[in-house]
Amino acid sequence: MLDSAAEPVLSLRDVEVSFPIRRGFFAKPGRLHAVNKVSLDVQRGEFISIVGESGCGKSTLAKTLLGLQPATAGTIRINGRDLADYSRKELAHQVQPIFQDPYSSLNPRKSVAANIALPLILSESLPASEIRDRVREIMQMVSLPQRFEHSYPGQMSGGQRQRVAIARALITRPRILVCDEPTSALDVSVQAQILNLLKDLSRRLNLTSIFISHDLSVVRHLTQRVAVMYLGRVVELGASEEIFNAPRHPYTQLLIRSILPPDPAHRLPPVAWDGGGPDPTNPPRGCHFNPRCRYATDLCRTELPPLAGGVACHAWHDPDAWRAAGGQIPQL
């Protein structure tokens, strides 16, 4: 059970990540705000998903949590300590990644055992016998038979390679796992196995897991909380069942309506996509979702709603005043 009164293992405050862009040879350089004032607290042992369309900033946020991409502004604290204060070796024992493509994330010239052991070798000075024992322990934990110890990634299936990647992430005994779409390159049946493994490991090891995905159908029964991102901002944040059963932000509702039904005989859900989002280098004034939102009013086109009460939508901040002004409450 999560202790909501305890200090969060991961705390983000107004985190921004932006990149310089050029619009023309003589034009003044602009900036692309990939992550825009994201604030989030994650408790020890919590499994949380960050979801959204491609280009919403979720993978950039994941790289920032791993220390691979510096934040432009804001603070990230792990166990009460600023991320920038950790050395690379110290950070390896706090947070580890599991990437999307297991083949490209593993060294094809190293054996499975060598791939798994590498983070431990780089971060600790341990006898070879202890490293070997740790590798075998982790392989057993992720259901990899010992016979694969001397195999190479190219000799394994996609699901087996992803188990190797998970074992490598766990070898330093980190507190946080950042999983960046770790099942999107796998077959559906293998996806289920890997997702169940991640859920089981998080529970058994009391890991804090951040799961990045564009597929809401994957995260519904996997994670405890869901953060929905749109154009670099979190627009809705809440318990998984609340998000799926009673989504409030029109963008979240749109994502949920796009989930394909599991029954092939079932009719495809009606989805009113408008052909794509706005230019992220020049986001709309006010609520960034307003050009795609059928509930948008003049207030939405002029004022950016804050994330308050778990949703960044004017319609829910004061529903009575919104209705009185002629606005409609978004419905799934």
NUSE-519123 format. One record per residue (C-alpha): y, x, z; residue in one letter. Coordinates in nm, 3 decimals. Each point is the difference from the previous one (the first is absolute). Example, Ala and Ser with C-alpha at 12.3 -4.5 7.8 and 13.67 -1.06 7.14 Angstrom:
         y         x         z   papa
    -0.450     1.230     0.780      a
     0.344     0.137    -0.066      s
END
This chain:
         y         x         z   papa
     0.000     0.000     0.000      m
     0.348     0.125    -0.089      l
     0.248     0.073     0.275      d
     0.333    -0.133    -0.128      s
     0.181     0.145     0.302      a
    -0.117     0.355    -0.070      a
     0.209     0.246    -0.195      e
    -0.083    -0.035    -0.372      p
    -0.203     0.282    -0.148      v
     0.218    -0.025    -0.313      l
     0.363    -0.111    -0.002      s
     0.231    -0.027    -0.302      l
     0.370    -0.070     0.033      r
     0.218    -0.066    -0.307      d
    -0.207     0.238    -0.213      v
     0.143     0.066    -0.345      e
    -0.139     0.203    -0.289      v
     0.220     0.031    -0.308      s
    -0.007     0.211    -0.314      f
     0.289     0.109    -0.227      p
    -0.007    -0.148    -0.350      i
     0.208     0.049    -0.313      r
     0.102    -0.293    -0.217      r
     0.149     0.212    -0.278      g
     0.132     0.347    -0.077      f
     0.357    -0.085     0.100      f
    -0.080    -0.277     0.248      a
     0.037     0.046     0.373      k
    -0.339     0.068     0.165      p
    -0.143    -0.294     0.192      g
    -0.277    -0.035     0.257      r
    -0.328    -0.187     0.001      l
    -0.069    -0.139     0.348      h
    -0.380     0.001     0.003      a
    -0.009    -0.077     0.374      v
     0.301    -0.181     0.141      n
     0.056    -0.034     0.378      k
    -0.359    -0.065     0.102      v
    -0.058    -0.048     0.375      s
    -0.350    -0.047     0.138      l
    -0.199     0.062     0.320      d
    -0.378     0.050    -0.013      v
    -0.213     0.003     0.315      q
    -0.296     0.223     0.079      r
    -0.316    -0.145    -0.155      g
     0.185    -0.241    -0.229      e
    -0.104    -0.057    -0.362      f
     0.305    -0.099    -0.206      i
     0.043    -0.051    -0.375      s
     0.306     0.069    -0.212      i
    -0.017    -0.205    -0.320      v
     0.212    -0.067    -0.304      g
     0.026     0.043    -0.376      e
    -0.008     0.340    -0.167      s
     0.337     0.168     0.048      g
     0.083    -0.177     0.328      c
     0.005     0.330     0.193      g
    -0.325    -0.028     0.197      k
    -0.155     0.324    -0.132      s
     0.326     0.188     0.050      t
     0.002    -0.123     0.359      l
    -0.360     0.121     0.040      a
     0.093     0.349    -0.124      k
     0.291     0.005     0.242      t
    -0.228    -0.087     0.294      l
    -0.225     0.290    -0.103      l
     0.290     0.244    -0.009      g
    -0.040     0.048    -0.377      l
     0.335    -0.161    -0.083      q
     0.299     0.052     0.231      p
     0.197    -0.304     0.105      a
     0.360    -0.014    -0.120      t
     0.111    -0.184     0.314      a
    -0.143    -0.165     0.311      g
    -0.262     0.123     0.245      t
    -0.380     0.009     0.009      i
    -0.163     0.066     0.336      r
    -0.368     0.062     0.069      i
    -0.101    -0.031     0.364      n
     0.367     0.009     0.098      g
     0.067     0.324    -0.186      r
     0.206     0.034    -0.317      d
    -0.212     0.059    -0.310      l
     0.219     0.295    -0.103      a
    -0.080     0.179     0.329      d
    -0.371     0.027    -0.081      y
    -0.136     0.312    -0.166      s
    -0.241    -0.051    -0.290      r
    -0.297     0.088     0.223      k
     0.114    -0.235     0.274      e
     0.058    -0.281    -0.247      l
    -0.355     0.041    -0.134      a
    -0.129    -0.112     0.340      h
     0.231    -0.303     0.006      q
    -0.014    -0.154    -0.347      v
    -0.237     0.038    -0.297      q
    -0.007    -0.161    -0.347      p
    -0.265    -0.178    -0.203      i
     0.117    -0.009    -0.361      f
    -0.065    -0.243    -0.284      q
    -0.218     0.217    -0.224      d
    -0.269     0.183     0.199      p
    -0.094     0.226    -0.292      y
     0.347     0.144    -0.056      s
     0.060     0.037     0.375      s
    -0.310     0.220     0.046      l
    -0.048     0.356    -0.123      n
    -0.276    -0.022    -0.266      p
    -0.089     0.368     0.049      r
    -0.075    -0.040     0.370      k
    -0.306    -0.161     0.153      s
     0.021    -0.322     0.197      v
    -0.023     0.192     0.328      a
     0.276     0.240    -0.107      a
     0.228    -0.285    -0.108      n
    -0.047    -0.178     0.332      i
     0.048     0.315     0.207      a
     0.317     0.122    -0.174      l
     0.261    -0.181     0.218      p
    -0.180     0.122     0.313      l
    -0.013     0.360    -0.125      i
     0.371    -0.006    -0.081      l
     0.108    -0.154     0.332      s
    -0.237     0.157     0.254      e
    -0.176     0.332     0.068      s
    -0.357    -0.108     0.072      l
    -0.337     0.173    -0.034      p
    -0.187    -0.077    -0.320      a
    -0.280    -0.166     0.199      s
     0.240    -0.244     0.167      e
     0.163    -0.085    -0.333      i
    -0.344    -0.068    -0.148      r
    -0.090    -0.226     0.291      d
     0.327    -0.192    -0.031      r
    -0.056    -0.047    -0.374      v
    -0.350    -0.137     0.056      r
     0.122    -0.230     0.276      e
     0.272    -0.144    -0.225      i
    -0.238    -0.036    -0.295      m
    -0.235    -0.204     0.216      q
     0.294    -0.212     0.118      m
     0.093    -0.096    -0.358      v
    -0.367    -0.056    -0.100      s
    -0.032     0.308    -0.222      l
    -0.354     0.145     0.015      p
    -0.020     0.369     0.091      q
    -0.162     0.074    -0.336      r
     0.346    -0.036    -0.161      f
     0.131     0.293     0.204      e
    -0.042     0.248    -0.286      h
     0.073    -0.244    -0.284      s
     0.322     0.002    -0.202      y
     0.239    -0.293    -0.058      p
    -0.096    -0.023    -0.367      g
    -0.360    -0.072     0.099      q
     0.092    -0.304     0.209      m
     0.095    -0.361    -0.066      s
     0.353    -0.130     0.059      g
    -0.096    -0.166     0.327      g
    -0.172     0.315     0.126      q
     0.304     0.210    -0.090      r
     0.226    -0.238     0.190      q
    -0.225     0.040     0.304      r
     0.049     0.375    -0.033      v
     0.377    -0.054    -0.012      a
    -0.019    -0.218     0.315      i
    -0.211     0.263     0.178      a
     0.252     0.270    -0.094      r
     0.283    -0.215     0.140      a
    -0.188    -0.045     0.329      l
    -0.111     0.361     0.052      i
     0.318     0.099     0.191      t
    -0.033    -0.312     0.221      r
     0.341    -0.142    -0.091      p
     0.165    -0.295     0.170      r
     0.133    -0.158    -0.320      i
    -0.159    -0.061    -0.341      l
     0.220    -0.075    -0.301      v
    -0.216    -0.165    -0.266      c
     0.180    -0.019    -0.335      d
    -0.195    -0.256    -0.208      e
    -0.331     0.171     0.087      p
    -0.220    -0.259    -0.174      t
     0.192    -0.086    -0.318      s
    -0.201     0.250    -0.210      a
    -0.337    -0.137     0.120      l
    -0.228    -0.283    -0.109      d
     0.037    -0.325     0.192      v
    -0.334     0.033     0.185      s
     0.082     0.359     0.099      v
     0.348    -0.106     0.107      q
    -0.150    -0.233     0.258      a
    -0.215     0.280     0.143      q
     0.295     0.239     0.032      i
     0.226    -0.266     0.151      l
    -0.264    -0.091     0.258      n
    -0.046     0.368     0.079      l
     0.374     0.051     0.054      l
     0.021    -0.306     0.222      k
    -0.300     0.110     0.205      d
     0.128     0.359     0.039      l
     0.343    -0.121     0.106      s
    -0.156    -0.215     0.270      r
    -0.251     0.261     0.122      r
     0.246     0.292     0.007      l
     0.305    -0.205     0.106      n
     0.184     0.127    -0.308      l
     0.338    -0.123    -0.112      t
    -0.039    -0.082    -0.369      s
     0.269    -0.069    -0.260      i
    -0.155    -0.155    -0.310      f
     0.208     0.004    -0.320      i
    -0.098    -0.257    -0.263      s
     0.132    -0.222    -0.279      h
    -0.297    -0.236     0.039      d
     0.046    -0.258     0.274      l
    -0.356    -0.128    -0.039      s
    -0.123     0.339     0.124      v
     0.207     0.010     0.318      v
    -0.034    -0.358     0.127      r
    -0.307     0.055     0.220      h
     0.049     0.375     0.041      l
     0.324     0.044     0.188      t
     0.168    -0.151     0.303      q
     0.355     0.001    -0.136      r
     0.157     0.001    -0.345      v
     0.336     0.139    -0.111      a
     0.115    -0.126    -0.342      v
     0.235     0.232    -0.191      m
     0.232    -0.084    -0.288      y
     0.233     0.253    -0.164      l
    -0.024     0.242     0.291      g
     0.049    -0.254     0.280      r
    -0.236    -0.184     0.232      v
     0.058    -0.369    -0.073      v
    -0.270    -0.148     0.224      e
    -0.197     0.135     0.295      l
    -0.255    -0.183     0.209      g
    -0.359    -0.055     0.107      a
    -0.242    -0.007    -0.291      s
    -0.107    -0.362     0.049      e
     0.362    -0.115     0.031      e
     0.096     0.178    -0.320      i
    -0.287    -0.154    -0.198      f
    -0.003    -0.347     0.154      n
     0.375    -0.056     0.031      a
     0.196     0.255    -0.206      p
     0.375    -0.050     0.024      r
     0.167     0.238    -0.243      h
    -0.010    -0.128    -0.361      p
    -0.120     0.342    -0.118      y
    -0.295    -0.008     0.242      t
    -0.082    -0.351    -0.121      q
     0.007     0.124    -0.358      l
    -0.239     0.285     0.082      l
    -0.242    -0.236     0.175      i
     0.005    -0.247    -0.291      r
    -0.101     0.288    -0.229      s
    -0.328     0.067     0.188      i
    -0.295    -0.077    -0.225      l
    -0.257    -0.242     0.146      p
    -0.345     0.150     0.073      p
    -0.177    -0.283    -0.185      d
    -0.008     0.070    -0.379      p
    -0.017    -0.375    -0.066      a
     0.322    -0.059     0.194      h
     0.318    -0.049    -0.201      r
     0.244     0.289     0.007      l
     0.288    -0.058     0.243      p
     0.335    -0.095    -0.155      p
     0.240     0.292     0.037      v
     0.363    -0.028    -0.107      a
     0.063     0.368    -0.073      w
     0.322     0.060    -0.186      d
    -0.098     0.314    -0.188      g
     0.069     0.261     0.265      g
     0.246     0.116     0.259      g
     0.353     0.134    -0.041      p
     0.096     0.361    -0.071      d
    -0.060     0.190     0.329      p
     0.280     0.240    -0.087      t
     0.242    -0.294    -0.008      n
    -0.129    -0.267     0.241      p
     0.163    -0.345     0.000      p
     0.279    -0.079     0.242      r
    -0.100    -0.192     0.312      g
    -0.371    -0.068     0.043      c
    -0.174     0.226    -0.249      h
    -0.252    -0.274    -0.078      f
     0.259    -0.266    -0.086      n
    -0.027     0.028    -0.385      p
    -0.370    -0.090     0.027      r
     0.029    -0.257     0.279      c
     0.015    -0.373    -0.076      r
     0.147    -0.067     0.347      y
     0.296     0.242    -0.039      a
     0.350    -0.125     0.087      t
     0.343     0.159    -0.017      d
    -0.061     0.150     0.344      l
    -0.310     0.178    -0.135      c
     0.202     0.140    -0.289      r
     0.272     0.144     0.221      t
    -0.153     0.102     0.335      e
    -0.305     0.217     0.064      l
    -0.213    -0.171     0.270      p
    -0.118     0.222     0.287      p
    -0.360     0.008     0.115      l
     0.025    -0.236     0.297      a
    -0.283    -0.197     0.159      g
    -0.245     0.168    -0.236      g
     0.163    -0.112    -0.326      v
     0.296     0.113    -0.210      a
     0.100    -0.338    -0.143      c
     0.314    -0.205     0.066      h
    -0.201    -0.324    -0.018      a
    -0.189     0.084     0.319      w
     0.276     0.159     0.207      h
     0.162    -0.338     0.065      d
    -0.216    -0.266    -0.169      p
     0.211    -0.297     0.117      d
     0.325     0.148    -0.133      a
    -0.180     0.099    -0.319      w
    -0.119    -0.357    -0.060      r
     0.342    -0.140     0.087      a
     0.155     0.222    -0.266      a
    -0.243    -0.138    -0.259      g
    -0.252     0.284     0.011      g
    -0.376    -0.054    -0.022      q
    -0.249     0.159     0.236      i
    -0.244     0.215    -0.201      p
    -0.350    -0.149    -0.014      q
    -0.322     0.152    -0.122      l
END
